[in-house]
């Protein structure tokens, strides 16, 4: 398994705008090395016998219908998040909060 150097980590931090304090660098490098090892391992798997149609079956499905609930207020009363215009407000997984 190829180990990342501290210089490479600093370069990645600059590219990704992520700051890791020096006390956490070794732990982060270890975890990142594990991820890179797994990606290298995945590259060795022979996928030539997998047909393209299998990939199509595993795509995300978009709902083309909606269901109207007659008791919206009762349902939304149990929600722990903020409710705006009969919609539940949830923080983005990509937010920095």
Protein Blocks (a to p, Z undefined) as FASTA:
>chain_A
ZZddfklmmmmmmmnopacdfklmmmmmmmmmmmmmmmmmmmmpccklpcfklmmmmpcc
ddfbdcddfklmlmmmmpmbdceehiacdddfkbcZZ
